[in-house]
Amino acid sequence: MKSKMVEASLLTEHDFGKDFKFYEHIIGHQHHDHIICIECGKIEEFVDEKIEELQAAAAKGKGFTITGHDLNIYGICEDCQAKKK
């Protein structure tokens, strides 16, 4: 069931696979993507213009107009990598 705030386009809902939802406000929040640590759950936001350009080119090449997208990268953060050493 969607949150009333998601339905009202005030929040966006993310499911990063940790059995619970993450919410971010939309108003005044610049588009960004996420890198998620699969060990501790740390989430970093980032913006990369090259990635945005590649996505636009891929969509154009397939005859699509982008209306939105989500990019999530999963890995192990520096802190968790250091703990394993």
TITIDO-948709 format. One record per atom (N, C-alpha, C, CB): residue in three letters; atom name; z, x, y. Coordinates in pm, whole numbers. Last residue first. Glycine has a CB too. Layout:
[ALA, CA, [Z, X, Y]]
...
END
This chain:
[LYS, N, [688, 3974, -656]]
[LYS, CA, [674, 4120, -673]]
[LYS, C, [806, 4185, -704]]
[LYS, CB, [614, 4183, -547]]
[LYS, N, [738, 3712, -599]]
[LYS, CA, [695, 3743, -736]]
[LYS, C, [686, 3893, -762]]
[LYS, CB, [560, 3679, -763]]
[LYS, N, [790, 3707, -330]]
[LYS, CA, [901, 3679, -422]]
[LYS, C, [868, 3718, -566]]
[LYS, CB, [938, 3531, -416]]
[ALA, N, [535, 3742, -222]]
[ALA, CA, [631, 3851, -211]]
[ALA, C, [750, 3832, -307]]
[ALA, CB, [683, 3861, -66]]
[GLN, N, [424, 3490, -269]]
[GLN, CA, [365, 3606, -334]]
[GLN, C, [464, 3722, -335]]
[GLN, CB, [234, 3647, -263]]
[CYS, N, [583, 3336, -99]]
[CYS, CA, [592, 3314, -244]]
[CYS, C, [531, 3430, -322]]
[CYS, CB, [523, 3183, -281]]
[ASP, N, [499, 3444, 149]]
[ASP, CA, [639, 3448, 109]]
[ASP, C, [654, 3433, -42]]
[ASP, CB, [718, 3339, 181]]
[GLU, N, [220, 3387, 153]]
[GLU, CA, [269, 3526, 153]]
[GLU, C, [412, 3536, 104]]
[GLU, CB, [259, 3586, 292]]
[CYS, N, [135, 3109, -70]]
[CYS, CA, [162, 3171, 59]]
[CYS, C, [217, 3313, 44]]
[CYS, CB, [262, 3085, 138]]
[ILE, N, [-126, 3026, -277]]
[ILE, CA, [13, 3071, -276]]
[ILE, C, [36, 3150, -149]]
[ILE, CB, [47, 3156, -403]]
[GLY, N, [-328, 2727, -242]]
[GLY, CA, [-307, 2865, -282]]
[GLY, C, [-158, 2897, -284]]
[GLY, CB, [-381, 2961, -188]]
[TYR, N, [-582, 2505, -135]]
[TYR, CA, [-457, 2526, -208]]
[TYR, C, [-448, 2672, -251]]
[TYR, CB, [-448, 2433, -331]]
[ILE, N, [-707, 2339, 141]]
[ILE, CA, [-719, 2459, 60]]
[ILE, C, [-583, 2483, -4]]
[ILE, CB, [-766, 2584, 146]]
[ASN, N, [-872, 2053, 243]]
[ASN, CA, [-743, 2107, 200]]
[ASN, C, [-770, 2226, 109]]
[ASN, CB, [-658, 1999, 126]]
[LEU, N, [-1031, 1866, 475]]
[LEU, CA, [-1044, 1989, 398]]
[LEU, C, [-905, 2041, 370]]
[LEU, CB, [-1130, 2095, 475]]
[ASP, N, [-1185, 1561, 539]]
[ASP, CA, [-1058, 1629, 514]]
[ASP, C, [-1089, 1754, 434]]
[ASP, CB, [-955, 1535, 438]]
[HIS, N, [-1381, 1389, 792]]
[HIS, CA, [-1365, 1466, 669]]
[HIS, C, [-1224, 1522, 661]]
[HIS, CB, [-1469, 1580, 661]]
[GLY, N, [-1618, 1166, 951]]
[GLY, CA, [-1485, 1223, 933]]
[GLY, C, [-1482, 1305, 805]]
[GLY, CB, [-1376, 1113, 929]]
[THR, N, [-1875, 1110, 979]]
[THR, CA, [-1783, 1020, 1050]]
[THR, C, [-1639, 1068, 1036]]
[THR, CB, [-1797, 876, 998]]
[ILE, N, [-2183, 1272, 991]]
[ILE, CA, [-2041, 1283, 959]]
[ILE, C, [-1960, 1185, 1045]]
[ILE, CB, [-1990, 1428, 981]]
[THR, N, [-2472, 1152, 859]]
[THR, CA, [-2403, 1167, 986]]
[THR, C, [-2254, 1167, 953]]
[THR, CB, [-2440, 1052, 1090]]
[PHE, N, [-2703, 1299, 624]]
[PHE, CA, [-2581, 1225, 658]]
[PHE, C, [-2540, 1250, 802]]
[PHE, CB, [-2467, 1264, 564]]
[GLY, N, [-2908, 1444, 509]]
[GLY, CA, [-2941, 1323, 581]]
[GLY, C, [-2821, 1237, 619]]
[GLY, CB, [-3035, 1242, 501]]
[LYS, N, [-2850, 1684, 404]]
[LYS, CA, [-2851, 1573, 309]]
[LYS, C, [-2880, 1439, 376]]
[LYS, CB, [-2719, 1565, 236]]
[GLY, N, [-2845, 1842, 628]]
[GLY, CA, [-2941, 1875, 522]]
[GLY, C, [-2954, 1764, 418]]
[GLY, CB, [-2900, 2002, 454]]
[LYS, N, [-2625, 1734, 762]]
[LYS, CA, [-2758, 1715, 817]]
[LYS, C, [-2865, 1739, 710]]
[LYS, CB, [-2781, 1808, 937]]
[ALA, N, [-2420, 1829, 592]]
[ALA, CA, [-2442, 1685, 609]]
[ALA, C, [-2582, 1658, 660]]
[ALA, CB, [-2338, 1627, 706]]
[ALA, N, [-2451, 2106, 627]]
[ALA, CA, [-2462, 2047, 493]]
[ALA, C, [-2491, 1897, 503]]
[ALA, CB, [-2333, 2071, 412]]
[ALA, N, [-2402, 2130, 902]]
[ALA, CA, [-2533, 2168, 849]]
[ALA, C, [-2554, 2106, 710]]
[ALA, CB, [-2546, 2321, 841]]
[ALA, N, [-2135, 2049, 912]]
[ALA, CA, [-2236, 1974, 987]]
[ALA, C, [-2375, 2003, 933]]
[ALA, CB, [-2229, 2008, 1137]]
[GLN, N, [-2018, 2249, 756]]
[GLN, CA, [-2009, 2109, 713]]
[GLN, C, [-2115, 2025, 782]]
[GLN, CB, [-1869, 2052, 741]]
[LEU, N, [-2071, 2473, 915]]
[LEU, CA, [-2127, 2464, 780]]
[LEU, C, [-2125, 2321, 727]]
[LEU, CB, [-2048, 2555, 685]]
[GLU, N, [-1921, 2410, 1145]]
[GLU, CA, [-2066, 2423, 1155]]
[GLU, C, [-2133, 2411, 1017]]
[GLU, CB, [-2102, 2558, 1219]]
[GLU, N, [-1661, 2416, 1038]]
[GLU, CA, [-1712, 2292, 1097]]
[GLU, C, [-1865, 2295, 1105]]
[GLU, CB, [-1651, 2270, 1238]]
[ILE, N, [-1647, 2686, 967]]
[ILE, CA, [-1639, 2583, 862]]
[ILE, C, [-1695, 2451, 914]]
[ILE, CB, [-1492, 2564, 815]]
[LYS, N, [-1661, 2799, 1223]]
[LYS, CA, [-1766, 2829, 1124]]
[LYS, C, [-1766, 2725, 1012]]
[LYS, CB, [-1747, 2971, 1065]]
[GLU, N, [-1424, 2710, 1345]]
[GLU, CA, [-1553, 2657, 1392]]
[GLU, C, [-1666, 2685, 1294]]
[GLU, CB, [-1588, 2716, 1527]]
[ASP, N, [-1134, 2615, 1216]]
[ASP, CA, [-1232, 2722, 1202]]
[ASP, C, [-1369, 2666, 1235]]
[ASP, CB, [-1229, 2784, 1058]]
[VAL, N, [-795, 2557, 1239]]
[VAL, CA, [-926, 2513, 1287]]
[VAL, C, [-1018, 2633, 1275]]
[VAL, CB, [-920, 2458, 1436]]
[PHE, N, [-507, 2463, 1040]]
[PHE, CA, [-598, 2560, 1101]]
[PHE, C, [-726, 2491, 1146]]
[PHE, CB, [-631, 2674, 1001]]
[GLU, N, [-168, 2435, 931]]
[GLU, CA, [-286, 2373, 991]]
[GLU, C, [-375, 2484, 1046]]
[GLU, CB, [-247, 2271, 1103]]
[GLU, N, [7, 2481, 632]]
[GLU, CA, [-39, 2542, 757]]
[GLU, C, [-163, 2466, 803]]
[GLU, CB, [-70, 2695, 739]]
[ILE, N, [281, 2397, 442]]
[ILE, CA, [151, 2350, 489]]
[ILE, C, [121, 2416, 623]]
[ILE, CB, [148, 2196, 502]]
[LYS, N, [464, 2470, 148]]
[LYS, CA, [437, 2502, 289]]
[LYS, C, [296, 2458, 325]]
[LYS, CB, [455, 2655, 317]]
[GLY, N, [521, 2442, -120]]
[GLY, CA, [479, 2324, -46]]
[GLY, C, [454, 2347, 101]]
[GLY, CB, [580, 2219, -61]]
[CYS, N, [575, 2653, -290]]
[CYS, CA, [686, 2601, -208]]
[CYS, C, [650, 2476, -128]]
[CYS, CB, [733, 2709, -112]]
[GLU, N, [331, 2664, -453]]
[GLU, CA, [464, 2705, -501]]
[GLU, C, [575, 2635, -422]]
[GLU, CB, [480, 2857, -491]]
[ILE, N, [102, 2601, -326]]
[ILE, CA, [132, 2524, -446]]
[ILE, C, [269, 2560, -506]]
[ILE, CB, [24, 2547, -550]]
[CYS, N, [60, 2564, 15]]
[CYS, CA, [114, 2651, -89]]
[CYS, C, [154, 2566, -209]]
[CYS, CB, [236, 2734, -35]]
[ILE, N, [-233, 2468, 181]]
[ILE, CA, [-108, 2422, 119]]
[ILE, C, [-66, 2520, 10]]
[ILE, CB, [-125, 2279, 60]]
[ILE, N, [-399, 2434, 478]]
[ILE, CA, [-380, 2527, 367]]
[ILE, C, [-241, 2495, 312]]
[ILE, CB, [-394, 2680, 412]]
[HIS, N, [-613, 2197, 643]]
[HIS, CA, [-483, 2238, 591]]
[HIS, C, [-496, 2342, 480]]
[HIS, CB, [-407, 2117, 540]]
[ASP, N, [-772, 2135, 965]]
[ASP, CA, [-770, 2134, 820]]
[ASP, C, [-636, 2193, 775]]
[ASP, CB, [-890, 2215, 761]]
[HIS, N, [-805, 1915, 1251]]
[HIS, CA, [-772, 2042, 1187]]
[HIS, C, [-776, 2024, 1035]]
[HIS, CB, [-631, 2092, 1233]]
[HIS, N, [-849, 1760, 1566]]
[HIS, CA, [-890, 1771, 1425]]
[HIS, C, [-854, 1910, 1374]]
[HIS, CB, [-1042, 1743, 1408]]
[GLN, N, [-563, 1717, 1778]]
[GLN, CA, [-695, 1775, 1752]]
[GLN, C, [-723, 1780, 1602]]
[GLN, CB, [-704, 1916, 1812]]
[HIS, N, [-405, 1439, 1885]]
[HIS, CA, [-394, 1545, 1786]]
[HIS, C, [-534, 1593, 1750]]
[HIS, CB, [-317, 1497, 1659]]
[GLY, N, [-409, 1214, 2044]]
[GLY, CA, [-393, 1343, 2109]]
[GLY, C, [-381, 1461, 2014]]
[GLY, CB, [-274, 1338, 2196]]
[ILE, N, [-313, 1020, 1776]]
[ILE, CA, [-338, 1018, 1921]]
[ILE, C, [-307, 1154, 1981]]
[ILE, CB, [-253, 909, 1989]]
[ILE, N, [-218, 1061, 1516]]
[ILE, CA, [-360, 1078, 1547]]
[ILE, C, [-383, 1095, 1696]]
[ILE, CB, [-439, 958, 1495]]
[HIS, N, [44, 1215, 1329]]
[HIS, CA, [-1, 1125, 1435]]
[HIS, C, [-145, 1159, 1470]]
[HIS, CB, [91, 1134, 1560]]
[GLU, N, [59, 1228, 975]]
[GLU, CA, [41, 1297, 1103]]
[GLU, C, [-5, 1195, 1206]]
[GLU, CB, [-62, 1414, 1091]]
[TYR, N, [239, 1233, 669]]
[TYR, CA, [177, 1156, 777]]
[TYR, C, [170, 1241, 903]]
[TYR, CB, [255, 1025, 805]]
[PHE, N, [228, 1266, 320]]
[PHE, CA, [252, 1330, 448]]
[PHE, C, [178, 1249, 553]]
[PHE, CB, [206, 1482, 448]]
[LYS, N, [380, 1126, 25]]
[LYS, CA, [276, 1128, 128]]
[LYS, C, [323, 1204, 252]]
[LYS, CB, [236, 984, 165]]
[PHE, N, [449, 1264, -299]]
[PHE, CA, [488, 1191, -179]]
[PHE, C, [381, 1211, -74]]
[PHE, CB, [628, 1236, -128]]
[ASP, N, [365, 1422, -508]]
[ASP, CA, [430, 1295, -539]]
[ASP, C, [491, 1225, -418]]
[ASP, CB, [537, 1318, -641]]
[LYS, N, [208, 1626, -416]]
[LYS, CA, [349, 1655, -439]]
[LYS, C, [430, 1528, -464]]
[LYS, CB, [407, 1732, -320]]
[GLY, N, [-61, 1609, -333]]
[GLY, CA, [-27, 1622, -473]]
[GLY, C, [117, 1655, -503]]
[GLY, CB, [-112, 1722, -532]]
[PHE, N, [-106, 1555, -71]]
[PHE, CA, [-131, 1692, -114]]
[PHE, C, [-82, 1716, -256]]
[PHE, CB, [-64, 1789, -18]]
[ASP, N, [-228, 1310, 104]]
[ASP, CA, [-165, 1324, -27]]
[ASP, C, [-202, 1461, -78]]
[ASP, CB, [-211, 1211, -127]]
[HIS, N, [-185, 1179, 428]]
[HIS, CA, [-234, 1287, 342]]
[HIS, C, [-157, 1285, 211]]
[HIS, CB, [-220, 1426, 413]]
[GLU, N, [-276, 949, 678]]
[GLU, CA, [-199, 974, 558]]
[GLU, C, [-266, 1084, 476]]
[GLU, CB, [-184, 845, 474]]
[THR, N, [-235, 924, 1027]]
[THR, CA, [-324, 949, 914]]
[THR, C, [-237, 991, 796]]
[THR, CB, [-432, 1059, 948]]
[LEU, N, [-140, 675, 1268]]
[LEU, CA, [-109, 787, 1180]]
[LEU, C, [-221, 803, 1078]]
[LEU, CB, [27, 765, 1108]]
[LEU, N, [-267, 478, 1404]]
[LEU, CA, [-173, 560, 1480]]
[LEU, C, [-134, 685, 1401]]
[LEU, CB, [-48, 479, 1515]]
[SER, N, [-425, 275, 1292]]
[SER, CA, [-487, 402, 1336]]
[SER, C, [-398, 483, 1428]]
[SER, CB, [-619, 373, 1406]]
[ALA, N, [-304, 66, 1173]]
[ALA, CA, [-324, 54, 1317]]
[ALA, C, [-388, 179, 1378]]
[ALA, CB, [-191, 26, 1386]]
[GLU, N, [-274, 163, 915]]
[GLU, CA, [-369, 53, 939]]
[GLU, C, [-401, 37, 1086]]
[GLU, CB, [-313, -78, 884]]
[VAL, N, [-70, 342, 970]]
[VAL, CA, [-199, 393, 925]]
[VAL, C, [-306, 287, 950]]
[VAL, CB, [-195, 434, 774]]
[MET, N, [131, 163, 1035]]
[MET, CA, [89, 259, 1137]]
[MET, C, [-43, 325, 1099]]
[MET, CB, [198, 366, 1157]]
[LYS, N, [167, 28, 795]]
[LYS, CA, [117, -48, 912]]
[LYS, C, [67, 47, 1020]]
[LYS, CB, [229, -139, 969]]
[SER, N, [54, 205, 507]]
[SER, CA, [151, 187, 614]]
[SER, C, [87, 107, 728]]
[SER, CB, [204, 324, 665]]
[LYS, N, [-91, 62, 216]]
[LYS, CA, [-101, 141, 337]]
[LYS, C, [9, 104, 436]]
[LYS, CB, [-238, 123, 401]]
[MET, N, [0, 84, -118]]
[MET, CA, [0, 0, 0]]
[MET, C, [0, 88, 124]]
[MET, CB, [122, -96, 0]]
END
